[in-house]
Amino acid sequence: MGTRILVTGALGQIGTELVEALAEKYGLGNVIATDVRESDNCRSLDVMDAEGILSLVEGEEITEIYHLAALLSATGEKNPELCWKVNVDGLENVIAAAKQHDCRLFAPSSIAVFGPDCPSIAPQVTPLNPATVYGKTKVVGEQLAMTSDVDMRGLRYPGLISYKAPAGGGTTDYAVEIFHAALAEGHYTCFVREDTQLPMMYMDDAIRATLEIMDVPAEKLGNARGGYNIAGCSFTAGELVASIQRHLPDFTCSYVPDIRQKYADSWPDDIDDDVARSEWGWAPKYDLDAMVDAMFTGLRS
Ligand SMILES: NC(=O)c1ccc[n+]([C@@H]2O[C@H](COP(=O)([O-])OP(=O)(O)OC[C@H]3O[C@@H](n4cnc5c(N)ncnc54)[C@H](O)[C@@H]3O)[C@@H](O)[C@H]2O)c1
């Protein structure tokens, strides 16, 4: 039997593009998109509903699960209990179904696993002491990848930048919102300081990384398989503004940091992705200017 895919959280920033890419690779009929939110192209599935996941996996003869349902950092810190339930209990429900039906599983991690004690260029192996509940849920996810007896793989996505769907309540949302504000108003009020530097990645690179890691034979993946560091491009909010001004010279930005500054300050500036590069050939294609150019092309078309 061929590959049959379940995507959870499919209506989010990543799911919107990953479902398209998976449908292109495996055929639209082989990709079952689900989300807790209602939509025409998506089945209703709450990842808190263990029975619902099981019956869908069984009924649709699923062989691979891309588990994207989660609460992100900014939303999660407002409701830490719900964040834990959705991100950890939800993942455990998905793992149980994957185990019972021998499915391979992709479950993303995040740069939020790193805490204030991490070096400014985050190594693959370093103590993980995240400052947020969201980050803690991602550390648990990585541990489950190593202990659950399922072929489960993850990537520590940096902040993802895309134009097809809005960002979903994370700390790096400013790097997406800024493009919409630049085009609509010519001005953006940024919720982190101008010198705030974070690891980021254009969505095309993130989708390609996701497809690539799932194509690697299991025996090639080492102890980082629950959450590989992958670097895209790393820049400050001020550098992003300067790159946008290449397209819109009159664009202005002011900086009014809020609570998300604290989360940003607890994360590294950049990522060391040597392990992903050597184990499965990871390499990003988009630097800051290429990403900004692609965003404007996408938003204007
Ligand atoms: N976008 C980023 O910059 C980024 C960075 C690092 C890691 N990640 C991780 O990637 C994954 C997907 O992120 P995203 O940016 O697409 O998030 P998003 O918030 O845009 O989308 C998440 C989706 O999950 C759905 N959802 C929430 N609760 C659910 C539930 N109980 N059952 C089913 N669906 C539910 C939401 O409706 C939403 O459509 C998450 O695990 C996130 O932690 C994202």
PDBQT file of the ligand as one rigid body, heavy atoms in Angstrom, charges set to zero:
ROOT
HETATM    1  N1  LIG A 401       5.538  28.991  12.914  1.00  0.00    +0.000 N 
HETATM    2  C1  LIG A 401       6.700  29.010  13.556  1.00  0.00    +0.000 C 
HETATM    3  O1  LIG A 401       7.442  30.008  13.473  1.00  0.00    +0.000 OA
HETATM    4  C2  LIG A 401       7.135  27.810  14.361  1.00  0.00    +0.000 A 
HETATM    5  C3  LIG A 401       8.418  27.826  14.915  1.00  0.00    +0.000 A 
HETATM    6  C4  LIG A 401       8.843  26.739  15.680  1.00  0.00    +0.000 A 
HETATM    7  C5  LIG A 401       7.995  25.638  15.832  1.00  0.00    +0.000 A 
HETATM    8  N2  LIG A 401       6.750  25.657  15.279  1.00  0.00    +0.000 N 
HETATM    9  C6  LIG A 401       5.893  24.469  15.506  1.00  0.00    +0.000 C 
HETATM   10  O2  LIG A 401       5.305  24.024  14.293  1.00  0.00    +0.000 OA
HETATM   11  C7  LIG A 401       3.991  23.495  14.553  1.00  0.00    +0.000 C 
HETATM   12  C8  LIG A 401       2.958  24.218  13.699  1.00  0.00    +0.000 C 
HETATM   13  O3  LIG A 401       3.074  25.611  13.921  1.00  0.00    +0.000 OA
HETATM   14  P1  LIG A 401       2.253  26.715  13.110  1.00  0.00    +0.000 P 
HETATM   15  O4  LIG A 401       3.123  27.896  13.014  1.00  0.00    +0.000 OA
HETATM   16  O5  LIG A 401       1.658  26.142  11.895  1.00  0.00    +0.000 OA
HETATM   17  O6  LIG A 401       1.142  27.038  14.200  1.00  0.00    +0.000 OA
HETATM   18  P2  LIG A 401      -0.292  27.713  13.993  1.00  0.00    +0.000 P 
HETATM   19  O7  LIG A 401      -0.719  28.262  15.300  1.00  0.00    +0.000 OA
HETATM   20  O8  LIG A 401      -0.285  28.599  12.799  1.00  0.00    +0.000 OA
HETATM   21  O9  LIG A 401      -1.166  26.435  13.668  1.00  0.00    +0.000 OA
HETATM   22  C9  LIG A 401      -1.486  25.450  14.616  1.00  0.00    +0.000 C 
HETATM   23  C10 LIG A 401      -2.828  24.842  14.244  1.00  0.00    +0.000 C 
HETATM   24  O10 LIG A 401      -3.164  23.926  15.267  1.00  0.00    +0.000 OA
HETATM   25  C11 LIG A 401      -4.565  24.014  15.457  1.00  0.00    +0.000 C 
HETATM   26  N3  LIG A 401      -4.897  23.515  16.782  1.00  0.00    +0.000 N 
HETATM   27  C12 LIG A 401      -4.792  24.146  17.985  1.00  0.00    +0.000 A 
HETATM   28  N4  LIG A 401      -5.264  23.346  18.958  1.00  0.00    +0.000 NA
HETATM   29  C13 LIG A 401      -5.649  22.182  18.365  1.00  0.00    +0.000 A 
HETATM   30  C14 LIG A 401      -6.226  20.979  18.847  1.00  0.00    +0.000 A 
HETATM   31  N5  LIG A 401      -6.506  20.802  20.139  1.00  0.00    +0.000 N 
HETATM   32  N6  LIG A 401      -6.483  19.990  17.950  1.00  0.00    +0.000 NA
HETATM   33  C15 LIG A 401      -6.219  20.155  16.636  1.00  0.00    +0.000 A 
HETATM   34  N7  LIG A 401      -5.713  21.287  16.114  1.00  0.00    +0.000 NA
HETATM   35  C16 LIG A 401      -5.419  22.293  16.984  1.00  0.00    +0.000 A 
HETATM   36  C17 LIG A 401      -4.902  25.483  15.283  1.00  0.00    +0.000 C 
HETATM   37  O11 LIG A 401      -6.273  25.658  14.935  1.00  0.00    +0.000 OA
HETATM   38  C18 LIG A 401      -3.947  25.874  14.153  1.00  0.00    +0.000 C 
HETATM   39  O12 LIG A 401      -4.573  25.806  12.882  1.00  0.00    +0.000 OA
HETATM   40  C19 LIG A 401       3.788  23.666  16.063  1.00  0.00    +0.000 C 
HETATM   41  O13 LIG A 401       4.165  22.474  16.699  1.00  0.00    +0.000 OA
HETATM   42  C20 LIG A 401       4.743  24.758  16.433  1.00  0.00    +0.000 C 
HETATM   43  O14 LIG A 401       5.127  24.667  17.778  1.00  0.00    +0.000 OA
HETATM   44  C21 LIG A 401       6.307  26.719  14.553  1.00  0.00    +0.000 A 
ENDROOT
TORSDOF 0
